[in-house]
Amino acid sequence: MANILLIHNYYKIRGGEDVVFEQEAEALEKRGHKVIKYTRHNEEIDQYGFWEKISFFWRAISNQRTKRELEALLEKHKIEIAHVHNVFPLISPIIYKILHKHKIKVVQTLHNYRFLCPNGLFYRNKQICQRCSKGDFWSCVIHKCYKDSFIFSLLYAFIIKLNQKNFKKNIDGYIALTQFAKNIFIDNGFKEKKVYVKDNGFFDPKKSQEASEGYFLYLGRISEEKGLDFLLASFAKMPEYKLKVAGAGFDLACYKEKYQNFVNIKFMGRVEGEKKDVLIQKTEALLMPSVCFENYPLAIGEAFSFGVPVIASKIGSIPFIVEEGQSGFLFEVNNFADFAAKLKKIYGQKALRKKMGQQARKVFEERMDFEINIKRLEEIYRRVLNVEI
């Protein structure tokens, strides 16, 4: 058993990284480890006064509050290993240098591509872009890649550029969520022997697919890079199919207004708990129409846990999770004919939905269920520490 420090900067709009951080912490505690958490939340920014806003730029680069609090925490607890999920913007990359100074081994989950790309997506102006990974960080600033803001794009470009050596020197192991993501980081100078692959983990809901109620389901963040433009435009052309859109995001209001007259499209807002479970259980299939290099959409794992198939775009890590014709279908990005054909293949086909759902459930049990998944995380810790924990 080990004393494990988990570190995470929460997002203002709750997302998959937040969920993974919390669930891995719970799974580790259930395995008998002592988990110590260091967290900050981006909601703090809403309370900033004038001088805090003025100094935000510098604190995002090297946060002295983080330094004080972490030093105090390390004095109080004997930490065997630190596992970092997200440090932007409040915790800041200074944390890696502090942990290295204290000779504490550090594991970093690569939830996105932010060590290589300031917006973390390799996506701008409706297309894939990897210019920053090749060192052209001015491209991010010029195109205002982060939140369409010159100032914030400059800030994040500067932080990422400044910390290239920090990210590679002071982190001892990286967790890529698929082989696709691992390959990207290796291609950009990260040592292969330090990059491990582990799926996101999930607690088994111990619930199964139920009879379909004839709708397709999108579950996730409501934003352009998730393929919402394509998805909604496609269903506007196919009134014979029903779509339920569950999730929150800054773009939700715009989409609701644009598609308010389409009776086959229903916006559910954020759904949680039993309501979300039922939505997944009774859908024909979960839809994941992403147009960016997806890393590991949690909605796919959730669907697989219920034995529900997924229809997703063939991009990024998705083909490393969804197997064509087995646990679901893959379609070419933004290809309406291909997408419509895949919907038609499964719609109303009870036997096929059940068969694919069984394969999806098998993948969940073998790779995602915490009964197996958390042991893989412990194995990574052991390899980084080179000791038994």
Secondary structure as UniProt FT lines:
FT   STRAND          3..10
FT   HELIX           16..30
FT   TURN            31..32
FT   STRAND          34..41
FT   HELIX           42..47
FT   HELIX           50..54
FT   HELIX           56..61
FT   HELIX           64..76
FT   STRAND          81..86
FT   TURN            88..91
FT   HELIX           94..101
FT   TURN            102..103
FT   STRAND          105..109
FT   TURN            114..116
FT   TURN            118..119
FT   STRAND          123..124
FT   TURN            125..126
FT   STRAND          127..128
FT   HELIX           132..134
FT   HELIX           138..142
FT   TURN            143..148
FT   HELIX           150..162
FT   HELIX           164..169
FT   STRAND          173..176
FT   HELIX           179..187
FT   TURN            188..189
FT   HELIX           192..194
FT   STRAND          195..197
FT   STRAND          215..219
FT   HELIX           224..226
FT   HELIX           228..236
FT   TURN            239..240
FT   STRAND          242..246
FT   TURN            250..251
FT   HELIX           252..258
FT   TURN            259..261
FT   TURN            263..264
FT   STRAND          265..269
FT   HELIX           273..281
FT   STRAND          286..288
FT   HELIX           298..305
FT   TURN            306..307
FT   STRAND          310..313
FT   TURN            316..317
FT   HELIX           318..320
FT   TURN            325..327
FT   STRAND          328..331
FT   TURN            333..334
FT   HELIX           336..346
FT   TURN            347..348
FT   HELIX           350..363
FT   HELIX           364..368
FT   HELIX           370..385
//
